[in-house]
Amino acid sequence: LAQAKPLATLSGYPDGVEAYLYETQADGANSQVVIMWNNEKACQVKIPRGGVYDVIGREISEGKTELSLGQSPIYIVVRDTDLRTQLPHVPWARTKGVLKRQKENPCPVVMNYSLPDSSKDMVRTSVMLYSGQTKVLPVEVYNFSSKPVSGEINIQLSDGLVFLDKSMYKIKVDLEPLGLKTLMIPVHCKEKVNLSTFRKRPMAFTGNFGEAGMSYMKFNVMVIPSSNHPIRPLAMIEGYKSPDKWEDQIGPFSQLYKKLQGDWMTFRYIFGAPKDTVIDLAWAGPKLHLSDSARPSRSTQGMSFKLKGLNWETQHGQDFKFAVIVSQAGNGRFMSYFPTPPSEILESAEGATVLVSLPNMARPAFDKKRHQAHFTDTLDITKINGVSIVIWSKPYREVSVAVKDLQWVNFK
């Protein structure tokens, strides 16, 4: 944003998306820069063709015309084109409040967090945390000025999230010129947290660096019920013990075998497909079609079942992921993604108890791309007509899993 001059506020984007156009001297050349971010859930947006960078200058893509926009700002650098002739906009003269803010000196301190994909929710791009779990979040603090900077970062947590170490709510930071410091933030989710309705659980960071100014960052935490979260069973889901009730859904060149063994419905996957483009793995997701009598009532809050791996010794670690998807009549699919299968899958003959909070389920990005114009992002629990247990593994491997006690539940 060297020598940046505001030109316009861009319009025509979904609710929550903010986009601003500047004239700059990026890398010493006449350029226009679009800054965009999303105050709501991440969504697909069309962008002008150019170089796309994140908030600390890392290149995201070159030449893309559409991407998923979240709360972290992106910067699109365009040369030799006046975007005002191509994009709907409001001239800057009518956005006096924003213009006033731009006259203030920007803070040279930038906060950023990055987690491996296994810690992020692939639906909402939120940090994932099991109830009762403590997770250490690495937060990077950059000083982009040529002077040392000192200050204090205050952290605010939503209901259900706490710091077991009370000193973490206020952290003093000293930064060298052009320096970087990584803070390890151990956030804990209470064992008893309300899962009956979906709430964003944001973590908000406010940095006060004196004369250097104020710096801000916020991201959301997605809480997943742990296996020992107290529940009240409502009804077994009819048909889950019948192999013919499960529709084969599997990638190309792969095979799926289904069999009832005692109380366990077993699935044997032989993956031969190329890597899945969503999370870089092969996939299969047998779907249980629900009769009208098997559907949940409006007051149902969740789903519970036992899951165990039958040949896990050959599928350890990141070779195995799973999710639960429910289908809603006339409104597509909604998903809960589990980045790390519970250890009980490995350690117990009875497997792990898996709990799914129905209000927390969200439409996956790949479903949005296919049906964006037709479906809503609200799950009507009474219209759930199918349940899929989706498995991902590396291609050309075999995985066998078993499921039992598939039931509707409420959370205590």
N, C-alpha and C positions, 0 to 999 in steps of 0.2 A: 504493500500500500504506500510506496514511496510517493511523496508529494500528492497524496490522494485528494481529489475534489469530488464531492457528492454530486451525482447527476439525477438519480431518480429512485423511487421505490417501485419495484416490480410487482405486478399483480397477476391474478388469474391462477394462483396456486391453491391447494387444499387448505382448509382451516388449520391454523397453527403454524403455517410456513411463513417465514419472513425472508425477504430477499431485497437486497439493496445494490445499486449499480454505482460504481465510482470510475472516474478518469484518473489514471495513475501513470507513473514512470517505472513500471515493474522491470527490473533488471536493466534500467536505463532506456527502455524503449516505450514509445507511446502505446498505452494499453487501456483496456477497460477491464475492470474486475467486478465480478458478481460475488457477494457474500450471502450465503443462505444457511438457515438452520430451521429446525422444526421444534416448536414448543409442545407438541403432542406426541402420539405414537409415531414411530418411524413409518414412512410411506414412500412409494415410488413417485418420483417427480421428473419431469422433462427438464433438461438443462441445455444451455447453449454449448456448442462444440468448442472445446479449448482444453487447456491444461487444468486439471482438477487437483487441489491440494488440501490437506487437513490443516488444523489450527496451528500446528507447529512446522508447517512447510513441507511435509512429506507428500510426495506425489501419489495420488490415489489412482488416477487413470488419465489417459490421453485420448481425446476424441470421442468419448462416450456421449450419448445424447439422453440417457436416462439412468438414474441410480436411486438407491434407497437413502433417504435423507433422515437423519436422526437429530438429536439435540446438539451434537457437536458441530460447530460451523464448518462449512467448506468454502473454498476460494476457487473461482473459475477465472482464469486469465485468458483474455481474448485480444488478439491484435488484428489491425487492419479492418475492423468491422465496428460500426456504430450500432450497438444492440438496441438502441431506442427506436430504430427503424424496423425491428423484428419482433420485439416483445411488448406486451401490454405493460404500461407503467404510469405512474403519477409523478410529474415533474417535482424536483426537490423543493421548489418554492412553496409547495403545499404541505410539506412535512417538516414544519418549523421545529417541532419538539425534537425530532431526530437530529436535525441540523444543529440544534443547540448542544446536544450531547457530543457531537463530533468535534466541537470546538475545544472540548476539554482535552488535556494531555492524556494519551492512553497509558495504562500501566504497563511497564516492561516485563512484569512477572506473569507467567502463564502457568496454570495448573492443568494437568492432563492425567488420565488413568488409562491403563491398557491391561487387559487380561487375556489369557489364552482362550481360544474358542470354546474349550471345554467348560469355562466358567461363565459363558455368556448364553443368554436365552436366544435361540435362533429365530424366535418369533418377534420379540420386543426389543432385542439387543440390550437387555438389562442384565445386571449382575445377578446370578442365581445363588440362592442360599437356602439350605434346608432349615426348617424350624429346629431349634436347639443346637445349630451349628455355628462355629466361629470360623470366619474366613479372613485371611490377610489380603488386603487390597493394596497393591503398589500404586502410589500417587506420585507422579513426577512434577517437580516444581522447577521451572526454567526462569533464569534471569537473562533477558535479552539486552540489557543495558551494559554500558562500559564502566559502570560504577557498582561497588558492592551495595547490596540491599538487605535490610533486616526487617522483620515484622512478625506478625502472629496470624495463624490460620485458625479460625473458629469453625467447628463442624457441627451441623445440626442433623439429628436423626429423626426419622418418623417413628410412630408407635410400633412397638415390637422389636425395634433395633436398639442395641445399647453398646456401650464400650465397657468391658469389664475393668479396664484400666481407665480410671476417671481422668487421668492427665491427657487423654487423647482428644478430649473435647476442645482444648486450646493447645496449639503446638507452636512453639517459637522456631523461627527459621532464619538462618543466616546464609546468604548466597554470595558467592564470589562473582566478579564481573563475568558475564557470559557463562555463568555456572549452572549446574544442574544438581539437584538433590532429590533422591528418591525416598519418600516416606512410606513406611510399612504400617498400614492402618488395619488393626485387627477388629473387625466389626462382628458382633454376636447377635444372632436372632433368638429371641426368647422361645422356650419350648412350647408355651401356651400362647399362641398368637391367633387372632381372629382370621379364619380362612373362609368364612361363609359368604363374604362379598369381596369383590376385587377392589383393591386400593393400590394406587402407586405408592411405593415406599421410597421417597427420594432421600438421598444424602446430599446436603448442601454445604459447600465449602466457601467461606468468605475470608479472603486474605487482606489484612490491613498492613501495608508496607510504608506507612508514613508519607513522606514527600513523594515517594514513587507512585503512590496511588493505591487503589483497591483492585483486587482480582477476584473473580467468581468462577465457580464450577458446580454443576449439579448432574447427578445421574440417578437412575432408578434401580432399586433392588427388587427382584422377583422372589417371593418366598414359596418354597415347595414344602408340603407337609412331609415330615419324616415318618419312618415306618412305625414309630411308637407314639405318634400323635393320637390322642384319645378320640374314638369314633363311636357312633351308634349305628349298627347295621340296620338297614331298612328291608331289602329284599334281594335274594339271589337273582342274577340276570339269566333269564330263561334261554336255553339253547346252547350255552357255551360248551357243553359236553358233547355236542353233536358235530362230528367233523364236517358233515354236509351243510351245516349252517354257516361255515366259515368260507367266504369267497377267496379264491387264490388271487393275491395281488403281489406280484413279484417282478423284478426287473428282467430285461431280456437275457436270454441264454442262461437263466437260473432255474432251479427247481425247488418245489415246496411239497413236503409230505406231512400229512396230519394223521394223528392217531390218538385215541383215548386209552390211557394206561392207568387203571384204577380211577382215582379222582382227578388225575392230571390230564389236561388236554395238551398234547405234545406237538411241537412244530419242528421239523427238520429242514433246514435251509441248506441248499448247495448253491453257493454263489458263483456264477460264471460271468456276471455282467461287468461291463466297464464301470469305472468309478462314477458314483452319483454326482451330478453337478451341484447339488445343494450343499452337502457337507463332505464331499470328496470320498464317499464310500458307496459300496453296493447296498441295496436295500430290499426288504420284503415286508409286507404289511397285511397279513390275512385279516379280512373284515367279517365281523359277526353281524349279520342282519337281524335286527330286532323286530319282533312282532309288536302289535299295538299294546299287548298286555305286559311286554317286557320293558317298555319305555319308562323312564323316570318320571316322577310327579314334579309339579312345579316347585315344591319345597325341598327337593333333593339337592344336597350340596356337593356330593362327591362320589367317587368310585373307588373301590378297593379290590385288590386281588393279590395272590401269591405268585411269585415268579422265581424260577430257578434255572440255572444253566446246566445242561446235562453233559457237555464236553468242554467245559470252560478252560481246562488246562491248555487247550490249543488255541484259545481265543482270549487270552488275558489282555488287560490294559485297554489301550485306545482302539483295539480291533473290534470293540463291541460297544454300541450305543443303542438306546431305545427311546421310543416316545409312545404316547397314547393319543390317538386321533378319534374324535367323534364326528359323525356326519349328521348334518341337520337337513331335514327335508326342505328342498328349495333354497338352501342358503349355504351350500358348500361344507367345508371342513374346519374344525378347530382342534388345536394341538397343545399338549403339554409335553415338553422335551426334557429328558433326564440325561444330563451330560456325563454323569458318572454312576453306573449301576451300583446299588448298595452292596456292601461286602458280603451280606448274608447270602447272596446268590452263589458265591463261591464256597462259603463256609458251612452252610446248613442244608441238611437233606430236605427241610421244609421250605427252603428258599427265602426270599425277601418279601415283606409286605410292601406293596406299592400303593400309595394314596394319590389320588388325583382330585384337585379342587376344580369343580366344573366352572364356577365363576371366573377362575383365573386362566381358563383356556383362551387362546387367541388364534386368529386366522394366520396360518403360516404364509410366509412371503411368496412361496411358489404358487399357492392357491390365489393370492391377491392378483398376481400377474395374469392368471388365466381368466379370472372372473371379476375383475375390479369394478366393472360398470354395473354388475347385476346383483352382487351380494352385499349384505351389511356386515359390520364387525361385531354385532351383538348376537350371542348364542341364546336361542330359545330352548331351554332345557327340555320342555315338553315335546319338542319336535325332533329330538335325537332318535335317529333310526338305524344307526350302525356304530360299532366300536371296532377300531383297528389297533392292534399291538404291533408297532413297527420296529423292525430290527435293522440296524446298519452294521456291516462288517466289511473287511477288506475283500476285494474280489478274489475269486478262485479259492474260497475257503468254505468249510462246513461248520454250521452252528446249529445246535439243538437246544431248545428251551421248552419249558413246561409252565402251564398256567392252571390255577385252580381257585375256587372260592371267589369268582367274579361277582361282585355285588354292588348295589347302590348304598350309600352311607350318608350320614350327617356328621359334622364335626362337633365335638363337645367343646 
